[in-house]
Amino acid sequence: PTPARAAVVLNDSEVTANLWEWNWNSVAAACTDHLGPAGYGAVQVAPPQESVKLPASADGAYPWYEVYQPVSYKLDSRFGNRQQFAAMVTACHNAGVRVYVDAVVNHMAGTNNPAGTRGYAGTEFSGYSYPAVPYGAGDFHRPGDNCPTGGAISDWNNEAQVTSCELLSLSDLYTEKEAVRNKIAGYLNDLIGLGVDGFRVDAVKHIRKDDFAAILGKLNNTVAEGRRPYVAQEIFDGASNPALQARAYIGNGDVLDFAYAKGIRSAFQGSISALANVPNWNLDAPSANVFAMVTNHDLERDGVVLSYKNGTDYVLANYFALAYPHGKPSVYDSFTWSNRNQSPPHDGTGRVTDTTCGAAWNCLSRTTGVKGMVGWANAARPVKTVSDFTTVNSNVIGFHRGDRAWIGVNDSGSATTATFVTGLADGRYCDVISGVATGSGCTGSTVTVAGGRATVTLPANDAVAIHVNARPGASPSPTATPTVSPTASPT
């Protein structure tokens, strides 16, 4: 029999902190010190398998995209080793936070890496030979096999090309083969066995839907909750072929919503009154099937969405995404960059150093306002609709989620005072953007609701947000204090 395992109560939240390319020790500390107490439901982490270690080049040494080129399924990477990964998962669970892994399963490393390139654990490989897995030449789609081109994708609306030819010269796994499916599922089940709760799956558009369904069917239930692992699929937008659009993939799990992120950028760089029309936007999939984001590592480098470089627009957009009932919201934190291929801060061998918030790393997820909005999102979660969306002017808005929570956003350079319908019971509430509720009052500003309305001064380029669980003298939200009780797990 397996030893008794501590049953961990995980936060009742759909909010994820995406700590992209943070090392495992830093993720563990973030879960313990910030994410768990703030009520985050999950943390998303970078690909943990051994990847190529690229030599210095015109891009600089150790570019970020190395980790999307696996050479084995060993959990020995630039973010840490297997023991550090397992300890991180345990620490996050003990803090009430699930762990979602960025899973790279469509392909292995590139076919054109410099001679002598090895993985971070020292593993040798070649374009179609990965002895550490093992994969051999017959485990890959090859030009002249069932890839109908010379290897590359030339028609991004041709499903056969997109699913069986090589994306960016990356060796494309022959996922129609049962042996290949078993090895991919074995890797994911190894992670599940260490406590991983779900996956953000890279490049799913490039795997046939039935192949991916077959792989998912081989996965075990999660250890902590005994559920099917959460799945958020990356389906890059832009295809006109309906079979290659995100909503065609929701039978296998949630999808990342690229259109939502781009629409948010358009509003915050234009007029946020446009946010009243989100229900009419042409989004990637219905809200129930979406992992929502303001940005991610690809998009911020392409300039098609907001990023930390956009200052208060970016911060306010994250408040909005946490408040608006579209999908399961996420907050993205990574390293600062000036070159799109830049490495995260590292120790000189490519291994990523501990996160120090400030110049080199963005830590929006732990700011007072974002933590406050995570609590707001958790309080509002039972109500899936927006009420009384109020446009004070083109860049000042407010709305509420039933009788649970209200927010006002001012994306302009001067303070604005207006009266809003809040939906909340009369009384005093703590603004969770500027502070927190304590046993004796509010550390930030206070909002008074009378007759269901509140007259609020929204500071320039800022927001005010209140909810039922943040009132002067109220005890902290129960999601902030997960409990642990020992139970025996089934063998």
C-alpha angles and dihedrals in degrees: 000000000000117000119263112276126209109248107227123206107221124208115273095235141115094207119113128196108213104208096183116199094354111143120248096255090053093048090051091051091047092052092049100042104031121001099051097045091045091055102248112165098210147002121220115213134192124264106294100197124102110277137184118286104218121208122237112288141155085295091058125248123314102003116206093249092067089090091063089063107075121195097177141356093246111129092233111113144138088279097057145287133290094271092051091048092051091047090051092053090049093048092049092049091049087054091050096255127129120220121229117189126211098236120204105196106138095076148359127228127320124283092224104051115138116275112270095026110150137181127262090262090050095258117160121220143155133210096283101013123080105164094178092067090022111241122155136186093283091059094068137070106248134192106266091023111082095316102101094207136058087275107288128087109254099167113045091192094055106098094201092054095043093051102038108029129076122280109214092340091300115149103256116220118234093236093174087074118090093217091056092047090051093053093048091047089047090057093048091046090052087058092045088052089057089054104269110159103197149341141246097209117213123223096357090160086071095058121074110252094235091049091052091046089054091052092049089050089062095055123108125233117264119273099225099048106011091236135129108274115262113252126201112179126209106224105168111221129235103077117128092195105095090215089064097046121104097249089061089066102051092102086075098045143293122327132219110253108226094167092057092053091049092047091052090053091051092052097046092046091045123018122333089207082083087073088077086072100055091115088061096047117112096244129180096252142339117296093253090060100045139101100202126210143170091210145340137195096278098041099047090055092050093054093229094117137033120279138179087279088071094067116199093007087063094047093048091047089056091050088052094048090051090049102042117083099233117122127313105316126227136193117214124215125174142134126302117252143186098182115054091225095046121142121240112251107291143177098249095270093070096260110134116246126224116289114258109185113232132049099010101031135043115222104179090141091071100045119116093246097049093044087050090052091050087059088045091052091049092049092048096043097101090061112067097183138074121232133194096007100195125199107199090175136330092290104029120075140158137187142161138219104229113284093329110076146354133199135186121195127197113192094176138092098250134058116257129200119203142150118248137187102240104182088221129123115261118273143072124315134185118241102236094200095064100031149332138270116259134186089265106031144306127314089208132033126319129228122204119209117202124173087357091298135101132195105217134181108217110204119230113281091359144092142227121214134179135179142176095262096054109069130135108274093013120136116244119277112276090235088068093067111047113188129222125212126176117244134160114254120219116260 
